[in-house]
Amino acid sequence: MSVLDTLAAVFMVGGSALVALGSIGLITFPDVLTRMHAATKAATVGVIATTVAAAFEAGAPSGPPILMLVVALLFLSGPLGMSLLARAAYHDPETPRAQNTRELIATIPQPQAVKPATRPGTSPLLAIWLWFVWLALFGSFAPHVMIGGVVVAGLVAFSFRHLSPRWPMALMRPLAAGRFIVHFVAQLAASTWSVILALRLGRDRIRPAVIEVPLRVRSRTETTLLMNSISFTPGTVALELHNHSLFVHVLDTDDPDAVVSEVQTMERHIMDTFGTAIPRPL
């Protein structure tokens, strides 16, 4: 058995185990919100692990780009659906809730439209940047790859034309982006392990909480990336954004300040990546 075959087997077994643990969480966790953490998050990480195994086993040049595409789609779609379901469940008075859930605020306010900050950027710049990313992923300048990149980059840039995206400029800080990715992956692994440990606790020993986190980010891009990062990470889900505060549901914690600190650390990495000045405390 080659090294790639061994790695593929490890990721396949690990991914399947995470999916199975998510199923166990559906039975053992006490309410709808806590079950979402196990079922959705463990299953998502499990799908990524099995996709990694498939990419290793395929051994083709297209394996890494397909893996990155799957992860990107899960990162964009999974947290959004998770947040919408969790918010609906939380606002529904008839939804059963764990009795030991700590409400660190009186009530979560209903959604309120907030005018986000605008950032410089143009759709053509976004299209050009995405086209180069496409070529880098496939590692080829074949005509069909170049044409496909033009089509995909053009469609994405056209879809986001009203947002004045600044991504082509912001992502010119590769070191900061790399630090964010490393921190996110480390947090993903640590929080996945925390969810696994929570499965060993009884229903009455899990300590869910809703925590308010003051935010410094203002732009759509940074706010969306932060909320997706939180909801994609097992054990936390972004419930609501209101008046520059983010309300987060935590599966199990005895230290709310540590949760706030971790969210703000993630926020700082995102602001560094996008070149946003971080306000200094008075």
C-alpha positions in Angstrom: 0.0 0.0 0.0 1.4 3.4 -1.0 1.6 6.5 1.2 -1.3 8.1 -0.7 -3.4 4.9 -0.2 -2.7 5.0 3.5 -3.6 8.7 3.7 -6.8 8.1 1.8 -7.7 5.2 4.1 -7.1 7.4 7.2 -9.2 10.3 5.9 -12.0 7.9 4.7 -12.2 6.2 8.1 -12.0 9.5 10.0 -14.6 11.2 7.8 -17.0 8.2 8.2 -16.5 8.3 12.0 -17.4 12.0 12.1 -20.5 11.4 10.1 -21.4 8.6 12.5 -20.8 10.8 15.6 -23.1 13.4 14.1 -25.8 10.8 14.0 -25.1 10.0 17.7 -25.4 13.6 18.5 -29.0 13.7 17.1 -29.9 11.2 19.9 -27.8 12.3 22.8 -27.9 16.1 22.6 -30.9 17.7 24.5 -32.5 20.2 22.1 -32.8 21.3 18.5 -29.9 23.8 18.6 -27.4 21.5 20.2 -28.3 18.7 17.8 -27.6 21.0 14.9 -24.0 21.3 16.1 -23.4 17.6 16.0 -25.4 16.6 12.9 -24.5 19.5 10.6 -21.0 20.3 11.7 -19.7 16.7 12.1 -21.3 15.7 8.8 -19.8 18.7 7.0 -16.3 18.0 8.3 -16.9 14.3 7.5 -17.7 15.1 3.9 -14.6 17.2 3.6 -12.5 14.3 5.0 -14.0 11.8 2.6 -13.4 14.2 -0.3 -9.8 14.5 0.7 -9.6 10.7 0.7 -11.1 10.6 -2.8 -8.6 13.2 -4.0 -5.7 11.2 -2.7 -7.0 8.0 -4.2 -7.7 9.6 -7.6 -4.1 10.9 -7.8 -5.0 13.1 -10.8 -4.0 16.7 -11.2 -7.7 17.7 -11.0 -8.0 16.2 -7.5 -6.8 19.2 -5.5 -9.0 21.7 -7.5 -12.0 19.6 -7.0 -11.3 19.3 -3.3 -10.9 23.1 -3.0 -14.1 23.6 -4.8 -16.0 21.2 -2.5 -14.6 22.9 0.6 -15.5 26.3 -0.8 -19.1 25.3 -1.7 -19.5 23.7 1.8 -18.0 26.9 3.4 -20.4 29.1 1.5 -23.6 27.0 1.8 -23.3 25.0 5.0 -23.0 27.9 7.5 -25.7 29.9 5.8 -28.2 27.1 6.1 -27.1 26.4 9.6 -27.5 30.0 10.7 -31.0 30.3 9.1 -32.2 27.1 10.8 -30.7 28.0 14.1 -32.1 31.5 14.1 -35.6 30.3 13.1 -35.5 27.7 15.9 -34.3 30.2 18.5 -37.0 32.8 17.6 -39.8 30.1 17.6 -41.3 30.1 21.1 -42.6 26.6 20.6 -39.2 25.1 19.9 -38.0 23.0 22.9 -34.8 24.3 24.5 -32.3 22.8 26.9 -33.2 23.9 30.4 -29.6 24.8 31.3 -29.1 27.1 28.3 -27.6 30.3 29.6 -29.1 33.4 28.1 -26.4 36.0 28.5 -28.8 38.6 27.0 -32.5 39.0 27.8 -33.8 38.3 24.3 -32.2 38.2 20.9 -33.6 41.1 18.9 -35.3 40.5 15.6 -33.2 41.2 12.4 -32.6 44.8 11.7 -31.3 46.2 8.4 -28.0 47.9 8.9 -26.3 49.8 6.1 -22.9 48.2 5.7 -19.7 50.1 4.9 -18.7 50.3 1.3 -15.3 49.4 0.0 -13.4 50.3 -3.2 -13.3 47.7 -5.9 -14.7 46.9 -9.3 -16.2 43.8 -10.9 -13.5 43.7 -13.7 -10.8 43.5 -11.1 -12.6 40.7 -9.4 -13.1 38.8 -12.7 -9.4 39.1 -13.6 -8.3 38.0 -10.1 -10.6 35.0 -10.2 -9.4 34.0 -13.7 -5.8 33.9 -12.4 -6.9 31.8 -9.4 -8.7 29.4 -11.8 -5.6 28.9 -13.9 -3.5 28.4 -10.7 -5.9 25.7 -9.4 -5.8 23.7 -12.6 -2.1 24.4 -13.3 -2.8 24.5 -17.0 -3.0 27.1 -19.8 -4.9 24.8 -22.1 -7.6 26.6 -24.2 -10.5 24.9 -22.6 -9.2 25.7 -19.1 -8.7 29.4 -20.0 -12.1 29.7 -21.6 -13.8 27.9 -18.7 -12.0 30.4 -16.3 -13.3 33.3 -18.3 -16.9 32.0 -18.1 -16.8 31.2 -14.4 -14.9 34.4 -13.4 -17.3 36.5 -15.5 -20.4 35.0 -14.0 -19.2 35.4 -10.4 -18.1 39.0 -11.0 -21.4 39.8 -12.6 -23.3 38.2 -9.8 -21.5 40.4 -7.2 -21.5 43.6 -9.3 -23.7 45.5 -6.8 -21.4 44.8 -3.9 -18.4 46.7 -5.2 -16.1 43.9 -4.1 -12.7 44.8 -2.9 -11.4 41.2 -2.7 -8.9 41.6 -5.6 -7.2 44.3 -3.6 -7.7 42.9 -0.1 -6.2 39.5 -0.9 -3.0 41.1 -2.0 -2.0 40.5 1.7 -1.1 36.8 1.3 0.8 36.4 4.6 -2.2 37.7 6.6 -4.5 35.4 4.6 -2.2 32.5 5.3 -2.3 33.2 9.0 -6.1 33.3 8.9 -6.3 30.0 7.1 -3.9 28.3 9.6 -5.8 29.7 12.5 -9.1 28.7 11.1 -7.9 25.1 10.3 -6.5 24.8 13.9 -9.7 26.1 15.4 -11.7 23.7 13.2 -9.7 20.7 14.4 -9.8 21.8 18.1 -13.6 22.5 18.0 -14.3 19.3 16.3 -12.6 17.4 19.1 -14.6 19.5 21.6 -17.8 18.4 20.0 -16.6 14.7 20.1 -15.9 15.1 23.9 -19.4 16.7 24.4 -20.9 13.5 23.1 -19.6 11.8 26.2 -21.5 14.1 28.5 -25.0 13.5 29.6 -27.9 15.7 28.6 -27.9 17.6 31.9 -24.1 18.2 31.8 -24.0 20.0 28.4 -23.7 23.8 29.0 -25.1 25.6 26.0 -25.1 29.4 26.0 -26.0 32.4 23.8 -23.2 35.0 23.9 -23.1 38.5 22.6 -19.8 39.5 20.9 -19.1 43.2 20.0 -17.8 43.5 16.5 -15.3 45.9 14.8 -15.9 44.7 11.3 -18.2 46.8 9.2 -18.0 45.6 5.5 -20.3 43.0 4.0 -17.4 40.8 3.0 -15.6 40.8 6.4 -18.9 40.3 8.3 -20.0 37.4 6.1 -16.6 35.7 6.3 -16.6 36.0 10.1 -20.1 34.6 10.5 -19.4 31.8 8.0 -16.2 31.0 9.9 -18.0 30.8 13.2 -20.9 28.7 11.9 -18.6 26.4 10.0 -16.6 25.7 13.1 -18.2 22.8 15.2 -19.6 23.9 18.5 -20.6 27.5 17.5 -23.2 29.0 15.2 -23.9 32.7 14.5 -27.5 33.4 15.4 -28.0 37.1 14.7 -26.3 40.3 13.8 -27.6 43.5 15.5 -26.1 46.9 16.2 -22.6 45.8 15.5 -22.9 42.8 17.9 -23.0 39.2 16.9 -25.0 36.7 18.9 -23.5 33.2 19.0 -24.9 30.0 20.2 -22.3 27.8 21.8 -22.8 24.0 22.3 -20.9 23.7 25.5 -18.8 26.2 27.5 -18.0 27.2 31.1 -16.0 30.3 30.0 -18.1 32.8 27.9 -15.1 35.2 27.9 -13.0 32.7 26.1 -15.6 32.3 23.4 -15.7 36.1 23.0 -11.9 36.2 22.8 -11.8 33.5 20.2 -14.4 35.2 18.0 -12.5 38.5 18.2 -9.3 36.7 17.4 -10.9 35.3 14.3 -12.2 38.8 13.5 -8.7 40.3 13.9 -7.3 37.8 11.4 -10.0 38.6 8.9 -9.4 42.4 9.3 -5.7 41.8 8.8 -6.3 39.8 5.7 -8.5 42.5 4.2 -6.2 45.4 5.2 -8.7 47.0 7.5 -7.5 49.2 10.3 -8.2 47.7 13.7 -9.6 50.3 16.2 -7.5 50.8 19.2 -9.2 50.8 22.7 -9.3 54.2 24.4 
